[in-house]
Amino acid sequence: MLRIVTILSLFALAMFAAGDATFEGKRDLNISAIIMFFIFIAGTLGITKWAASKTKSASDFYTAGGGISGFQNGMAIAGDYMSAASFLGISGMIYLSGFDGLVYAVGFLVGWPVILFLMAEKLRNLGKFTFTDIAAYRLSQKEIRILAAFGSLSVVTLYLIAQMVGAGKLIQILFGMDYEYAVILVGVMMIVYVTFGGMLATTWVQIIKAVLLLSGVTFMGLMVMAHYGFSFEALATKAVETHTKGQAIMAPGGFISDPISAISLGMALMLGTAGLPHILMRFFTVGNAKEARKSVVYATGFIGYFYLIIAVIGLGAIVFLNSPEGAQYFKDGKLVGGANMAAIHLSHVVGGDIFLGFISAVAFATILAVVSGLTLAGASAISHDIYAIVVKKGMATEADEIKVSKRSVIIIGIVGVILGIAFEKQNIAFMVGLAFAIAASANFPILFLSIYWKKLTTRGAFLGGFAGLITAVVLVVLSPTVWVEVLHNKEAIFPYKHPALFSVTVAFVAIWFFSITDKSARAKEEIESFEAQNVRANTGIGADGAVAH
C-alpha cells in the first residue's frame, strides 16, 4: 500500500509541476491549489489505509458492514449524488442557457421522494449487497442477475464518462496538464481508493467531500449575493442585461424546445434516480430500515439546498465572467475549459487564488468520491451478481469474490479512462442525463415491479428489462448526441436527444405482457412467493443486520 501511495504521489507531483491555469495564455503556478490538492489526496489516502485495515469480509467491502448511521449515510449519499454533473455541469448550463439549465437540478431532486416513500425501507429489508438482490429475491437468480448486471454496467459506464470528463477539464485548467494525463491520474486514484478501502473508504471520502462542497458553494453563493445586496431579483436582472440572449435566459424552451424531449428528460431524471446502482447500494450500508429512511431525508435536504445555491452560482457566472474584468478567463472568444468550468472561474473572481485552490480541490474530491462509488457498484455487479451467483452458483468463497471485485475495479477504471478521453467535448450534465435514462429504463421498472407487483415473473422481468435496456442504448446511439456529434453522421436517425419516454414505456409494457402470458410452473411459484417477500419488505424480519467491528 505504502509503495503504491509513494508512486502515486510522485506521479502526481511530476504532473502538477508542469504548470497551471491558462488565463490569457499564461501558465502561472497556483501554489495554493497544489497544496490543497495534496492535503486532500494525503487525507483520503490515510482514510483508505484505515478502511483497508477494517475491511475483512465481503460485507465490509460492499456495504461497510452495514454499520453507517442514517445521518452519515445521508451525507454520503449527498456526496455521491452531488457529482461533477451537478456542480460543474448544471452551473455551466445555467451560464449558457439560463433558466433552462435548472431543468436538470429540479429533475435530479424530485426523484428522492420516490425513493423515500416507495423504495428505501424495502430496499434495506430485502437486499444484502446490491439492488439486484431485491429483484432476484423471488425470481430466478441467473436471468435476473445477468440482466441487472448489464443494466448496472451500462449506467455506471455513462456516468463514469461524465465524471472523467469533468476531472480532466478541471485539472487541465488548473495545472496546464494534458487532458489525457489528467484523466489517467483520476483513474489511478479511483482504483487505489476502491481496491484497498472498499465501501468504508468510499463512504468517508464522500462524507468529507460533501461537507467541503457544501461549504464552498455556500461561500460562493454568499459572495455573489453580497454584490447585489442579497437580492436575487437584482442578480437575475443583471444577468439578463449581461447575457447575449437577454430576456430569453429567463424563459423556458431555449434548451428543451419540444414537449416530448421535456417529458422524456423529466422521466429519466426522476425515475433514473431510483435506478442508479451506486445510490441504491448505499441503503445496504445502514443497520436497519429506520436508518435507511433517515438517510433519504438528510440526503434530500442537503441536495435540495445545494441546487438552490447552484442557481445563484450559475447566474453569478453570467454576470461576473461576461463583465470586462472577466475577459482574462476567455481565449479566442471562448471560455477557457468550456462552460463546464464556469463555476471554477467564478470561484477565482469571488475568492482569489486561495479560494480557487480550495474549490478546485473540492471539485476534484467531488469527482473522486463519485467515481469511487460508481466503480464499486460496477465491480459488485461483476463479482457478486455474475461471478458469485451466476458462474459459481452461490458457492464462491468471500475471498474469491473480493478478489474478482478488485480486479473488476481495475478493468472499470481503465475503461473509464479510455471513454473519458473519447468523450472530451460532451457536456457532463447531459452525459449523466443519458445514464439516468438507462437507469430509468432497465433498472427502475424491474426493481419497482418486483417489490409491488405480485404477477411479475422471471420471463417478464428478463425479456421486458432487456427490451427497455436495449431500446434506451440503441436510441442513445441513434440520437443526435452520438450519431451526429460523436460519430459525425449528417443526420440523426432518432430525432430526440432523450430516449426515456420511449424506452421506459417499452420496458413497463414488455414486462407486463411477458409476465401475464407466462403460465409456466415456475411463474406460479414466483407469484405465490410474493406474500413472503412482502412480509419481509414491510417488517424487516430476516433482514441482515449491521456487522460489529
HUFEN-V189505 format. One record per residue. N is the residue number from 1. RES is the residue in one letter. PHI is phi in whole degrees, 0 to 359 (999 if undefined). D_FIRST is the distance of its C-alpha to the first C-alpha in Angstrom with 2 decimals. Layout:
BEGIN
[[N RES PHI D_FIRST] [N RES PHI D_FIRST]]
END
This chain:
BEGIN
[[1 M 999 0.00] [2 L 297 3.81] [3 R 298 5.41] [4 I 295 5.20] [5 V 299 6.27] [6 T 296 8.68] [7 I 301 10.04] [8 L 298 10.58] [9 S 296 12.30] [10 L 296 14.41] [11 F 299 15.36] [12 A 295 16.42] [13 L 297 18.29] [14 A 298 20.12] [15 M 292 21.20] [16 F 292 22.35] [17 A 292 24.29] [18 A 294 26.56] [19 G 150 28.72] [20 D 219 29.56] [21 A 306 31.89] [22 T 262 34.95] [23 F 256 37.81] [24 E 56 41.14] [25 G 81 39.42] [26 K 270 37.76] [27 R 235 34.10] [28 D 259 33.45] [29 L 286 30.07] [30 N 269 29.35] [31 I 299 27.55] [32 S 298 27.47] [33 A 295 25.77] [34 I 297 23.05] [35 I 299 22.51] [36 M 293 22.40] [37 F 301 20.00] [38 F 289 17.49] [39 I 299 18.27] [40 F 295 17.62] [41 I 298 14.37] [42 A 297 13.08] [43 G 297 14.63] [44 T 287 13.36] [45 L 292 9.67] [46 G 298 10.63] [47 I 299 12.40] [48 T 298 9.69] [49 K 295 7.65] [50 W 296 11.23] [51 A 296 12.18] [52 A 298 9.58] [53 S 289 11.23] [54 K 266 14.52] [55 T 269 14.20] [56 K 250 15.98] [57 S 232 18.64] [58 A 297 19.79] [59 S 297 21.63] [60 D 296 18.60] [61 F 292 16.74] [62 Y 276 19.93] [63 T 228 21.82] [64 A 55 19.84] [65 G 70 22.24] [66 G 67 25.20] [67 G 258 24.80] [68 I 273 24.95] [69 S 283 28.32] [70 G 300 30.81] [71 F 294 30.51] [72 Q 299 26.71] [73 N 292 26.86] [74 G 298 29.72] [75 M 293 27.81] [76 A 293 24.79] [77 I 299 27.32] [78 A 300 28.88] [79 G 297 25.57] [80 D 290 25.02] [81 Y 275 28.65] [82 M 280 29.15] [83 S 272 27.55] [84 A 299 28.07] [85 A 297 31.26] [86 S 288 32.51] [87 F 283 31.74] [88 L 274 32.21] [89 G 291 34.21] [90 I 290 36.83] [91 S 298 37.46] [92 G 293 37.92] [93 M 292 40.33] [94 I 296 42.34] [95 Y 300 42.47] [96 L 279 43.89] [97 S 243 45.99] [98 G 72 46.52] [99 F 310 47.41] [100 D 298 46.36] [101 G 297 42.72] [102 L 286 42.80] [103 V 305 43.44] [104 Y 293 39.72] [105 A 300 39.09] [106 V 295 41.83] [107 G 298 40.76] [108 F 299 37.12] [109 L 280 38.41] [110 V 288 41.23] [111 G 287 39.08] [112 W 289 37.80] [113 P 300 41.13] [114 V 300 41.08] [115 I 293 37.75] [116 L 298 38.95] [117 F 274 42.32] [118 L 248 41.77] [119 M 239 38.18] [120 A 305 35.87] [121 E 298 37.45] [122 K 289 38.04] [123 L 301 34.56] [124 R 294 33.12] [125 N 287 35.82] [126 L 261 35.60] [127 G 265 31.96] [128 K 233 28.86] [129 F 242 25.85] [130 T 227 27.46] [131 F 295 30.87] [132 T 296 31.91] [133 D 303 32.26] [134 I 287 35.24] [135 A 299 36.88] [136 A 265 36.58] [137 Y 300 37.78] [138 R 241 41.32] [139 L 255 41.10] [140 S 297 40.05] [141 Q 298 36.31] [142 K 299 36.15] [143 E 296 38.02] [144 I 293 36.72] [145 R 289 33.03] [146 I 297 33.46] [147 L 299 35.33] [148 A 296 32.94] [149 A 295 29.93] [150 F 299 31.85] [151 G 298 32.81] [152 S 297 29.34] [153 L 292 27.82] [154 S 296 30.76] [155 V 295 30.28] [156 V 301 26.52] [157 T 298 27.10] [158 L 296 29.84] [159 Y 296 28.12] [160 L 295 24.94] [161 I 304 27.19] [162 A 300 28.63] [163 Q 293 25.37] [164 M 295 24.20] [165 V 298 27.62] [166 G 300 27.52] [167 A 295 24.15] [168 G 299 25.30] [169 K 295 28.60] [170 L 298 27.22] [171 I 289 24.94] [172 Q 301 27.69] [173 I 295 30.17] [174 L 281 28.24] [175 F 240 26.76] [176 G 67 29.09] [177 M 284 26.26] [178 D 301 27.40] [179 Y 305 27.13] [180 E 298 25.35] [181 Y 293 22.49] [182 A 297 22.26] [183 V 294 21.94] [184 I 298 19.26] [185 L 301 17.18] [186 V 297 17.63] [187 G 298 16.78] [188 V 296 13.37] [189 M 300 12.60] [190 M 300 14.16] [191 I 298 12.25] [192 V 297 8.83] [193 Y 303 10.75] [194 V 285 12.59] [195 T 299 10.48] [196 F 266 8.08] [197 G 259 10.77] [198 G 60 13.96] [199 M 291 17.27] [200 L 296 16.58] [201 A 296 14.13] [202 T 301 16.54] [203 T 299 19.48] [204 W 288 18.58] [205 V 297 17.69] [206 Q 293 21.10] [207 I 295 22.88] [208 I 299 21.85] [209 K 298 22.73] [210 A 296 26.05] [211 V 298 27.07] [212 L 295 26.39] [213 L 294 28.12] [214 L 297 31.11] [215 S 295 31.49] [216 G 295 31.36] [217 V 290 33.85] [218 T 297 36.09] [219 F 298 36.40] [220 M 300 37.12] [221 G 299 39.68] [222 L 295 41.38] [223 M 294 41.63] [224 V 294 43.16] [225 M 294 45.58] [226 A 299 46.55] [227 H 292 48.04] [228 Y 236 50.40] [229 G 60 51.38] [230 F 55 49.01] [231 S 252 51.34] [232 F 296 49.67] [233 E 298 53.08] [234 A 296 53.26] [235 L 296 49.78] [236 A 296 50.71] [237 T 298 54.06] [238 K 294 52.48] [239 A 297 50.00] [240 V 297 53.01] [241 E 293 54.79] [242 T 274 51.83] [243 H 290 50.56] [244 T 296 52.33] [245 K 276 53.05] [246 G 62 54.76] [247 Q 299 55.84] [248 A 298 54.31] [249 I 288 50.80] [250 M 261 52.07] [251 A 249 53.53] [252 P 286 51.85] [253 G 102 52.09] [254 G 284 50.80] [255 F 262 47.41] [256 I 237 48.37] [257 S 261 52.05] [258 D 238 53.04] [259 P 300 53.04] [260 I 296 51.27] [261 S 295 48.21] [262 A 296 48.21] [263 I 294 48.47] [264 S 297 45.93] [265 L 295 43.32] [266 G 300 44.10] [267 M 298 43.69] [268 A 298 40.35] [269 L 289 38.89] [270 M 286 40.40] [271 L 281 39.87] [272 G 296 36.65] [273 T 304 34.93] [274 A 279 35.75] [275 G 234 34.26] [276 L 281 30.85] [277 P 298 28.28] [278 H 286 25.45] [279 I 279 28.00] [280 L 298 29.59] [281 M 298 26.31] [282 R 291 25.99] [283 F 286 29.12] [284 F 268 27.46] [285 T 271 25.05] [286 V 259 28.07] [287 G 282 30.00] [288 N 202 33.40] [289 A 294 35.75] [290 K 299 36.91] [291 E 294 33.45] [292 A 296 33.14] [293 R 296 36.41] [294 K 302 35.35] [295 S 305 32.22] [296 V 293 34.53] [297 V 298 36.95] [298 Y 297 34.40] [299 A 299 32.71] [300 T 298 36.17] [301 G 298 37.12] [302 F 297 34.09] [303 I 292 34.32] [304 G 299 38.11] [305 Y 299 37.94] [306 F 302 35.38] [307 Y 291 37.71] [308 L 297 40.67] [309 I 291 38.93] [310 I 300 37.88] [311 A 299 41.63] [312 V 294 42.32] [313 I 296 39.53] [314 G 298 40.87] [315 L 292 44.40] [316 G 299 43.23] [317 A 296 41.65] [318 I 301 45.03] [319 V 290 46.90] [320 F 279 44.78] [321 L 284 43.43] [322 N 268 46.91] [323 S 277 48.57] [324 P 304 49.56] [325 E 291 46.66] [326 G 276 44.24] [327 A 299 45.33] [328 Q 295 42.40] [329 Y 268 40.04] [330 F 245 42.01] [331 K 220 42.21] [332 D 57 45.08] [333 G 79 46.14] [334 K 240 42.85] [335 L 296 40.19] [336 V 300 37.21] [337 G 87 34.44] [338 G 86 36.94] [339 A 297 37.91] [340 N 300 34.34] [341 M 262 33.77] [342 A 301 36.87] [343 A 295 35.07] [344 I 294 32.77] [345 H 296 35.88] [346 L 298 37.68] [347 S 298 35.02] [348 H 290 35.81] [349 V 296 39.50] [350 V 273 39.39] [351 G 227 36.71] [352 G 73 36.36] [353 D 298 33.30] [354 I 295 31.46] [355 F 289 31.90] [356 L 301 31.12] [357 G 298 27.75] [358 F 296 27.25] [359 I 291 28.46] [360 S 291 26.51] [361 A 297 23.22] [362 V 294 24.45] [363 A 297 25.40] [364 F 295 22.00] [365 A 298 20.55] [366 T 303 23.26] [367 I 292 22.27] [368 L 298 18.54] [369 A 297 19.53] [370 V 289 22.11] [371 V 293 20.28] [372 S 295 17.48] [373 G 296 20.37] [374 L 296 22.13] [375 T 296 19.35] [376 L 297 18.82] [377 A 295 22.62] [378 G 294 22.92] [379 A 295 20.30] [380 S 293 22.07] [381 A 296 25.36] [382 I 286 24.27] [383 S 282 22.55] [384 H 276 24.76] [385 D 282 28.02] [386 I 275 28.27] [387 Y 290 26.28] [388 A 291 26.71] [389 I 267 30.21] [390 V 280 31.93] [391 V 287 30.63] [392 K 269 30.01] [393 K 54 32.76] [394 G 80 30.83] [395 M 259 30.03] [396 A 288 26.30] [397 T 282 24.03] [398 E 300 21.42] [399 A 298 18.66] [400 D 295 20.17] [401 E 297 20.60] [402 I 294 17.01] [403 K 298 16.03] [404 V 297 18.72] [405 S 298 17.66] [406 K 293 14.14] [407 R 293 15.94] [408 S 296 18.49] [409 V 302 16.15] [410 I 297 15.39] [411 I 296 19.17] [412 I 298 20.23] [413 G 299 18.06] [414 I 295 19.75] [415 V 299 23.12] [416 G 300 22.73] [417 V 296 22.19] [418 I 298 25.20] [419 L 290 27.45] [420 G 300 26.49] [421 I 289 27.78] [422 A 292 30.84] [423 F 257 31.91] [424 E 307 31.54] [425 K 273 35.10] [426 Q 279 35.19] [427 N 290 35.53] [428 I 288 32.46] [429 A 294 34.54] [430 F 293 36.69] [431 M 298 33.85] [432 V 294 32.69] [433 G 302 36.35] [434 L 292 36.30] [435 A 298 33.24] [436 F 296 35.22] [437 A 298 38.22] [438 I 289 36.43] [439 A 298 34.97] [440 A 291 38.53] [441 S 270 40.02] [442 A 258 37.75] [443 N 269 35.86] [444 F 299 38.18] [445 P 302 41.42] [446 I 292 40.03] [447 L 297 38.16] [448 F 295 41.21] [449 L 289 43.78] [450 S 294 41.89] [451 I 277 42.06] [452 Y 248 45.59] [453 W 249 47.64] [454 K 298 48.99] [455 K 274 50.19] [456 L 295 46.89] [457 T 238 46.35] [458 T 300 43.65] [459 R 299 45.83] [460 G 296 46.39] [461 A 294 42.76] [462 F 292 41.56] [463 L 290 44.29] [464 G 292 44.60] [465 G 296 40.88] [466 F 293 40.57] [467 A 298 43.73] [468 G 295 42.22] [469 L 297 38.92] [470 I 295 40.71] [471 T 300 43.29] [472 A 297 40.73] [473 V 296 38.70] [474 V 297 41.91] [475 L 292 43.48] [476 V 296 40.43] [477 V 295 40.61] [478 L 276 44.40] [479 S 283 44.30] [480 P 303 44.92] [481 T 300 41.25] [482 V 265 40.05] [483 W 297 43.35] [484 V 260 44.64] [485 E 284 41.87] [486 V 264 39.15] [487 L 270 41.32] [488 H 63 44.14] [489 N 279 47.03] [490 K 288 50.17] [491 E 219 50.56] [492 A 286 48.45] [493 I 285 49.67] [494 F 260 48.61] [495 P 285 49.93] [496 Y 259 47.66] [497 K 282 44.13] [498 H 243 43.26] [499 P 266 43.83] [500 A 301 43.24] [501 L 304 46.95] [502 F 277 47.62] [503 S 287 44.48] [504 V 294 44.32] [505 T 299 48.04] [506 V 302 47.60] [507 A 298 44.85] [508 F 296 46.90] [509 V 295 50.14] [510 A 293 48.65] [511 I 299 46.89] [512 W 298 50.20] [513 F 295 52.34] [514 F 288 50.36] [515 S 281 49.95] [516 I 288 53.64] [517 T 267 54.81] [518 D 272 52.59] [519 K 251 55.00] [520 S 288 52.97] [521 A 296 52.59] [522 R 297 48.83] [523 A 298 49.56] [524 K 297 51.98] [525 E 296 49.41] [526 E 295 46.84] [527 I 293 49.47] [528 E 293 50.46] [529 S 281 46.92] [530 F 298 46.65] [531 E 299 48.29] [532 A 296 45.67] [533 Q 298 42.90] [534 N 297 44.84] [535 V 298 45.18] [536 R 294 41.46] [537 A 301 40.73] [538 N 265 43.11] [539 T 249 42.64] [540 G 82 39.06] [541 I 295 40.42] [542 G 94 37.91] [543 A 287 34.97] [544 D 291 31.50] [545 G 262 30.76] [546 A 286 27.72] [547 V 262 25.27] [548 A 274 25.14] [549 H 260 21.83]]
END
